[in-house]
Amino acid sequence: MPRIARERTKYHASTRPQAVVGMAAAASKPASAVPSDFFASILPQPQPASTAARTLPTAAATDIASAPVPLATGTADAEKELPRQTKKAKRVERHKKWLDKLNTAQALQRQQQRQQSRLTDKSALVRGMSQMQSSLRQVQAEMIAADLSGNSATRPKQKQPDIPKSRKARNRAAIQEEQRFSQVLQHPAFKADPLATIRKHLSNTLQQQQQQPSSK
């Protein structure tokens, strides 16, 4: 098939101004063919200074009043109002936080010490009883050694305390011993030094028992 020539249609106007196109066309013609008033019709006519001043647009008072005013964001004012924190203030604040942490740690330590002291007070009676038993064993061993070293034949036999046989008598004796033991625990000398008080009581009792045969 033979090729068909396509006709191109321009949908956009020319970008060259009309005045430039006219000037280019006039320049291509000889000077005799260009009319004298051609450039006067294209170029703007000069105006007097007084006329130009009158033709300048002036802003009306209503335009100035209705002109948009930019709103302040307030950040600049806030920065001016808030004072900057100095190094000394920062150091004081850090020291204050450190003191708060230290006080919290000390309060926790004091609470642990109080709990430990409560447990110690509860077990103090048990420890006192164990120490009392060891002291009684020691005194008993000393008394046995003294009896063996002395002349047991010349010494009169000590009267042994009567052991209650009935149940009521045993209960009554147990109640009396509990009351006596509670009185001993409440005694100020026993509270101050339990071991020294027990030793002193046993030594006094032993001396009284040794002096009874000689007095007779």
Secondary structure, 3 states (H helix, E strand, C coil): CCCCCCCCCCCCCCCCCHHHHHHHHHHHCCHHHCCCCHHHHHCCCCCCHHHHHHHCCCCCHHHHHHCCCCCCCCHHHHHHHCCCCCHHHHHHHHHHHHHHHHHHHHHHHHHHHHHHHHHHHHHHHHHHHHHHHHHHHHHHHHHHHHHHHCCCCCCCCCCCCCCCCCHHHHHHHHHHHHHHHHHHHHCHHHHHCHHHHHHHHHHHHHHHHHHHHHHC
